[in-house]
């Protein structure tokens, strides 16, 4: 079962805001022995969002979708998720209650009487309209919930909210997957060698160890390190250890100069 991430927002693609979801999700997954398999960035384009969700919902992946679940004209994710499944938006009673509770809390903090029927507060309730059949994802930051549809989990575009909400989803719905496939990684920095010359060695290792992937990360280096390649293996721990020993032996035969990464 793969894990995917969809990040939505024109502000990310235009550079007005720097994405913080990607690194945070990788860290949350790593803490639980999981890894991200794919990621996509989308602008605020309803047709593209709907098509993407229709495609991903047809698969079996766990997917986290960040952004676009607000109630302003540039927020389309709730509507697109409903369109992808061919279901209507419906007011979720618990999400509605939580938003009203937040309105009361804000009014109380300001020393005012809450006006639940004020136009601005009625507009806030749009954020409690989820695709029919959606389950609620609690938001500990401001009580404006996200929602789940099968194995797709929709959270706000604000990392301060999205991070804890994704952590809750993982700990509540995905715990059976934690640390189920132990992995290890080993690598060295190789100097003065070309990737093309090392490729046969990498291919031989992957052919011999089916639960291991070889990675090669070339770098132009700097004044102190110079041009080099980070060459390594990752995967099932026992095979990874054996593959790394074979990698180092191959580098020795090649006469390559290398140091631990």
Secondary structure by P-SEA (a helix, b strand, c coil): cbbbbbbbcccccccccccaaaaaaaaaaaaacccccbbbbbcccaaaaaaaaaaaaacccbbbbcccccccccccaaaaaaaaacbbbbbcaaaaaaaaaaaaaaaaaaccccccccaaaaaaacccccccbbbbbbbccccbbbbbcccbbbbccccaaaaaaaaaaaacccccccccbbbbbbbbbbcccccccaaaaaaaaaaacccbbbbbbbbcccccccccccccccccaaaaaaaaaaaaaaaaaaccccccc
